Amino acid sequence: MKIAVLSDIHGNHIALARCVEYALSKGVKTFFFLGDYVGELAYPERTMELLYRLSDAYDCTFIKGNKEIYWQDYRERGEKGWEDQNSTTGALLYGYRRLTGRDLAFFGSLPITRVAGVEGLPQFTLCHGSPKRVNEDMRPDMAQTYMYMETAKTEYILCGHTHEQLKMAHAGRCLCNPGSVGMPLQSGGRTQFLVLDGAPGQWKEEFISLEYDVERVIAELREERMEVHAPGWTFVTQKVLRTGKGSHGTVLKRAMELCRQEQGNCDWPQIPERFWQQAIREMQD
């Protein structure tokens, strides 16, 4: 039996289609999705349509990522606080406005973690960030990673969120991160996911990196004028898509640092555009 594990699609329906095509060609009929289905890319409805079609045709398991919580929280607080033509929230607002009632209900139905597997093989704990928090990284240099591995009730933990592929073993357990389908880091611009191949009593992991039509993704950003909706954020998006280098989180953190230095404090999402532009200039140096 083979299982494809995909995370952090971020609305990249072109990369998702490439991954699914490859997985199906290898005989995969079961899919685990680890959250962050749409985000900063154009036409999020195309990603959702593909996910729904897959769910109808194959055995698909879904959990919630931090993006899904953003959409829920925004609706619950009265759709206030996000602005168009804003580097911090413009992409979020664009994505939210393209979601349907079906999409929001689907996101609301998802757990943040779940145990999944097949009879006769070790089970998996599925989570987006960590088993406790959707926005918590699990990396080899973080103490909480080892704590979660020591206390896990399953032999395998599958997580996403960092957008980087990872395999590590500790305390008789295996942690795997498939990387990101839509916005992979340290990938050379390739889309990434994981295939698990079941054998008697164990799983064999194969980390996949595939070339795909990145320039088509960027052309769609331009069609939807994302550089107007979210100027700084979209600039970083294009760089990550092409190179796998840099990250939105790094530039956002630096913009907030610059804001605090000048203004004394900086509360997300109130980050003036000039700090985004300065952080981007520093990234290019």
C-alpha positions in Angstrom: 0.0 0.0 0.0 1.2 3.5 -0.8 0.2 6.8 0.9 0.9 10.3 -0.5 1.4 12.9 2.3 1.0 16.5 1.2 1.1 19.7 3.2 1.1 23.5 2.8 -0.5 23.8 -0.7 -1.2 27.5 -0.1 -3.4 27.7 -3.2 -0.9 26.4 -5.6 -3.2 24.3 -7.7 -0.6 23.9 -10.5 1.9 22.3 -8.1 -0.8 20.2 -6.5 -2.0 18.8 -9.8 1.7 17.9 -10.6 2.1 16.1 -7.3 -1.2 14.2 -7.6 -0.5 13.2 -11.2 2.9 11.7 -10.1 1.4 10.0 -7.0 -1.4 8.4 -9.1 1.2 7.2 -11.6 3.0 5.3 -8.8 -0.2 3.6 -7.7 -1.1 5.8 -4.8 -4.8 5.7 -3.9 -4.6 7.1 -0.3 -3.8 10.7 0.5 -3.0 12.4 3.8 -3.3 16.2 3.7 -1.7 18.2 6.6 -3.3 21.6 6.2 -2.8 25.1 4.8 -4.8 24.4 1.6 -5.0 28.0 0.3 -3.1 31.1 1.0 -1.3 33.8 -1.0 -1.7 32.4 -4.5 -4.2 33.1 -7.2 -7.5 31.3 -7.8 -7.8 29.4 -4.5 -11.1 28.0 -5.8 -9.1 25.8 -8.2 -7.2 24.2 -5.4 -10.4 23.5 -3.5 -12.1 22.0 -6.5 -9.2 19.7 -7.0 -9.2 18.6 -3.4 -13.0 17.9 -3.5 -12.6 15.8 -6.6 -9.8 13.8 -5.0 -11.8 13.3 -1.9 -14.7 11.9 -4.0 -12.4 9.5 -6.0 -9.8 8.4 -3.4 -9.3 7.7 0.3 -8.4 11.2 1.6 -7.7 12.3 5.2 -7.5 16.0 6.1 -6.5 18.0 9.1 -6.5 21.7 9.8 -3.5 24.1 9.4 -3.0 27.6 10.7 -4.4 29.1 7.5 -7.7 27.4 8.1 -7.8 28.9 11.6 -7.1 32.3 10.1 -10.2 32.1 7.9 -12.4 30.9 10.8 -11.2 33.6 13.2 -11.6 36.3 10.6 -15.2 35.3 10.0 -16.0 35.0 13.8 -14.6 38.4 14.6 -16.9 40.1 12.1 -14.6 40.2 9.1 -12.6 43.1 10.5 -8.9 43.9 10.7 -7.7 42.9 7.2 -7.1 45.4 4.4 -6.7 45.2 0.6 -3.5 46.7 -0.9 -1.7 45.8 2.3 1.4 43.6 2.5 0.5 42.1 5.8 -3.2 41.1 5.2 -4.0 41.8 1.5 -3.3 38.2 0.4 -5.3 36.8 3.3 -8.2 39.0 2.4 -8.0 38.1 -1.3 -8.1 34.4 -0.3 -10.9 34.8 2.1 -13.1 36.6 -0.4 -12.7 33.7 -2.9 -13.7 31.0 -0.4 -17.2 29.6 -0.5 -19.6 28.6 2.4 -18.7 25.0 1.5 -15.0 25.7 1.9 -15.4 27.4 5.3 -17.7 24.7 6.6 -15.1 22.1 5.4 -12.3 23.9 7.2 -14.4 24.2 10.4 -15.0 20.4 10.4 -11.3 19.5 10.5 -9.4 18.5 13.6 -5.9 19.9 14.3 -4.6 16.4 14.8 -5.7 12.9 14.3 -4.4 9.3 14.3 -4.6 7.5 11.0 -3.3 4.3 9.4 -4.0 0.9 8.0 -4.4 -2.5 9.7 -1.1 -4.4 10.1 1.2 -1.4 9.8 2.3 1.3 12.3 -0.1 4.2 12.8 0.6 7.9 12.2 -0.1 11.0 14.3 -1.1 13.7 11.7 -0.6 17.3 12.6 0.2 20.6 10.9 2.7 22.2 13.2 2.9 20.1 16.3 0.4 17.7 18.0 -0.6 20.6 20.3 -0.4 23.8 18.2 -0.9 24.3 14.5 1.6 27.1 14.3 4.5 25.4 16.3 7.5 24.2 14.4 9.1 20.8 14.9 12.7 21.0 14.0 15.8 19.0 15.1 17.2 22.0 17.0 14.0 22.5 19.2 13.5 20.8 22.5 9.8 20.5 22.1 10.3 18.3 19.1 11.9 15.6 21.2 9.3 16.0 23.9 6.5 15.4 21.3 8.3 12.4 19.9 8.8 10.9 23.4 5.2 11.3 24.3 3.6 10.3 21.0 1.1 7.4 21.0 2.1 6.3 17.5 5.4 5.2 16.0 5.2 7.8 13.3 4.5 11.6 13.4 3.7 13.4 10.1 3.8 17.2 10.3 4.1 20.2 8.0 4.3 24.0 8.6 8.0 24.5 8.2 7.9 24.0 4.4 11.1 22.0 4.5 11.4 18.2 4.1 12.7 16.4 7.2 13.1 12.9 8.6 14.4 12.3 12.1 14.3 9.4 14.6 14.1 9.6 18.4 12.8 7.5 21.2 11.8 4.7 18.9 9.7 7.0 16.8 10.0 8.6 13.3 9.1 12.2 12.5 8.6 13.1 8.8 7.8 16.4 7.2 6.9 16.1 3.5 7.9 19.7 2.8 5.5 22.1 1.0 3.5 21.4 -2.2 2.9 25.1 -2.9 5.6 27.2 -1.3 8.6 24.8 -0.6 11.8 26.2 1.0 15.3 25.0 0.2 13.9 23.2 -2.8 15.3 25.0 -5.8 11.7 25.9 -6.7 10.5 22.3 -6.9 7.2 21.1 -5.5 7.6 18.6 -2.7 5.7 15.8 -0.9 6.2 12.4 0.6 5.2 8.8 -0.4 5.0 6.1 2.2 5.2 2.5 1.0 3.9 -0.1 3.3 5.7 -3.4 3.8 5.1 -6.0 6.5 5.4 -4.3 9.8 7.0 -1.1 8.6 6.9 2.0 6.2 9.4 3.0 3.7 9.6 6.8 3.1 10.4 8.4 -0.3 10.7 12.2 -0.3 9.6 13.6 -3.7 10.8 16.8 -5.4 9.4 17.6 -8.8 9.8 20.4 -11.3 6.6 22.1 -12.4 5.4 25.2 -14.3 6.4 27.9 -11.7 6.1 30.7 -14.3 2.5 29.8 -14.9 1.9 30.2 -11.2 3.5 33.7 -11.3 1.5 34.6 -14.4 -1.7 33.9 -12.5 -0.5 36.1 -9.6 -0.2 38.9 -12.2 -3.6 38.1 -13.7 -5.1 38.6 -10.3 -3.0 41.7 -9.6 -1.7 40.2 -6.4 1.2 42.7 -6.4 -1.6 45.4 -5.8 -3.5 43.4 -3.2 -0.4 42.5 -1.2 2.7 44.2 -2.6 5.5 43.1 -0.2 4.0 39.7 0.5 3.7 39.0 -3.3 7.2 40.0 -3.9 8.4 37.4 -1.4 6.0 34.9 -2.8 7.6 35.1 -6.3 11.1 34.8 -4.9 10.2 31.7 -2.9 8.4 30.1 -5.9 11.4 30.6 -8.2 14.2 29.8 -5.8 12.9 28.2 -2.6 15.0 30.8 -0.7 13.8 33.4 1.8 10.5 33.2 3.5 7.4 35.3 4.3 8.0 34.7 8.0 11.5 36.0 8.0 10.6 39.2 6.1 7.5 39.7 8.3 9.6 39.3 11.4 12.2 41.8 10.2 9.4 44.3 9.2 8.0 44.1 12.7 11.4 44.6 14.2 12.0 47.8 12.1 8.5 49.0 13.1 9.3 48.5 16.9 12.6 50.3 16.5 11.0 53.4 15.1 7.6 53.4 16.8 8.3 51.6 20.1 5.8 48.8 19.5 4.3 46.9 16.6 1.1 44.9 16.8 0.2 42.6 13.9 -1.3 43.4 11.5 -0.6 47.2 11.9 2.8 47.2 10.0 3.3 50.3 7.8 4.3 49.5 4.2 7.7 51.3 4.5 8.9 48.7 6.9 8.0 45.9 4.5 9.9 47.7 1.8 13.0 48.1 4.0 12.9 44.5 5.0 12.7 43.4 1.4 15.6 45.6 0.4 17.7 44.0 3.2 16.7 40.5 1.9 18.0 41.4 -1.6 21.4 42.8 -0.3 
